[in-house]
Structures are given as structure tokens and as C-alpha cells.
Amino acid sequence: MMNDENEHSENKGHAGAVSAGGPSLPSAIKSYVSNNRKNAVLWGGFIVCSILIWMLFSSGDFSFLLTFAALWRCFGLLLMNYKVWKGNSVKGISVKTMELYATSFVFRLLSILRHQGYLPFDKTGDWFYHVVEFASLGSVALVLYGAFGPWKSTYDAKYDKFGNLNVPPQYGVVYLVVPCIVMALLFHPELNKEFFSDVCWTFSMYLEAVAMLPQLYMFQKQASDADGTVEVMLGHVTFALGFSRIFELWFWLGSFKELTNMNGKVPGYIVLLSQVGQLLIMGDFFYYYFVSISKGMPMELPHSYTSTNV
């Protein structure tokens, strides 16, 4: 099976054949799929599995959106492991983003393993949602093991510099973790009716909203020094992790009244704003990702992308 570098060169060749006016969207997607069969099979398999899970484990309840969002996250992290262990490299991956996701999963599990307030209402909330979250945590742990273990030499530490201000480089995430803890302590829903459990879930929600910042910052640094091309598989991973938030936001918009507490609607509004904020943060990335799909080309960030404030 070809490695990611060969995929990139194949796609470059295809890009050169694109006319100045650009192909129509259907033909571009068809051409992209033709040149990226492996990725198309992976995405197709994910969609089929999601449908089967919905049919087998869900009662068709609206809350399946929470499980679907978790499946997107898990799928993205499994893709990342495929990239790492197939390519024997963690090149282009932000370890800080992975650390933030690991922390988010741990605190979410601390909440949902003891209480049911934030679980899907359908049958997936009985046990399946927990399995998906554990699988996601395990996937992150494997990536971090690769980054600190066998593939440490491939880690781009010079680009993974988010938060390198007045603290040791490896502790840069403190600028995201501490504000999220404070916000969770002050503003949290009370679906579990227990302070610790509610704060854990809210902290995981806030932290996930900003977890992708170090990865996007890393893309910026790489775009300024190189040609701005994002590795195909890493582009899919980042898209899956970010896009999962749409389904979670959709669910909590429909269940907003559940997020209110004795302090009114403020905790609910902040939870929703954190999710909207993540989508806004990912906006530029989504744009260039869809442009690459529409043109049947690898994702390429312009040098001006570095002017984005992260």
C-alpha cells in the first residue's frame, strides 16, 4: 500500500491537469476519489458503520447525535493512528493537541461513568457511548506513545510552539487548561446534581473546544516555512475532529433547557458558545479543506494563513 508521500505526489500530478477554470464539483469529487481510493474506502466504511450502529444500537432518538459526534472523534483519532503506525512517523502532529484531547476524554469519562445526566437518551447511552469514548482515549494514548517512544525523532517540536511564553515549552497548554478549569468551576450545568461530576463534564467540553488550537498553530508555522501543504491523512483527521462538534452543537441546541440551572441560562449559553467558538476557530481550515475536495487536489494552506490569530 502506498505511503502518504506517494499519495501526495499522485495528487500533485492530478492538480497539474486541472484546467484554469476548474472542474465541476461532481467531476472533481469523482477525480479526487479516483486518486485517493484508500481515503474514500475509509470514509465510506465509517459512514456504513455509523448507519449500522444507528440501526442496531439506537432507538432512533434525537440524542443519537451525541453518539454520532463521538464516533466522528473516534474515527478521526483512529485515522491518526493509521497515519502514525503505517508511516512510522508523528510528523505534523501537535503533541499538545493530543494531550488536551487525552485530558478532555479522561474528565468526560470521570463524569459519565458515575452519572447519566450528559449521556444520550437512547440505548447507546447504556454502554456503547462509553466504549467509543474509551476507544478515543486509547487512540490518543497510542499516538502519544508513538510521539514519546519509537517515533520521537520524527516529532516536529520546532513547530509545536503554542503557549511557549514564560513557561517551559512542554507546559504551553497551561494557557488553555487553566482558563477552562476556572470557567468550568464558575459556569457549569447541573444535570448530574453533583458538583464534581458536573464540573468534570463541563471542563471536558470547554477544553475540547480549544484543543485544536495547538494543531492549527502548528499548521501556521509550517505554512510559513514550507509550501503550506497539509498531509492528506492529517487533513482528514483534523476535519473529523472539528466537524464532530456540529452534531454535538445540534443536540445541545435542541436540548438547551437541560443545560439551565439555579443560576439561570448562563451556563447553557456558555456551553453553546464554547462549541460555536470551536467551529469558528476551525472555519479557515474547513474552507481550505472543502476547496481541496472541490478541486480534487491536496489541501494547501496559503502563506497568508499565518496571519490568522490563534
Buried (B, 14 or more C-beta within 10 A) or exposed (E): EEEBEEBBEBBEEBBEEBEEEEBEEEEBBEBBBEBBEBBBEBBEEBEEEBEEBBEEBBEEBEBBBBBBBBBBBBBBBBBBBBBBBEBEBBBBBBBBBBBBBBBBBBBBBBBBEEBBBBBBBBBBBEEBBBEBBBBBBBBBBBBBEBBEEEBEEBBBEEBBBBBBEEEEBBEBBEBBBEEBBEBBEEBBBBBBEBEEBBBBBBBBBBBBBBBBBBBBBBBBBBBBEEEBBBBBBBBBBBBBBBBBBBBBBBBBEEBBEBBBBEEEEEBBBBBBEBBBBBBEBBEBBBEBBEEBBBBBBBBBBEEEBBEBEB
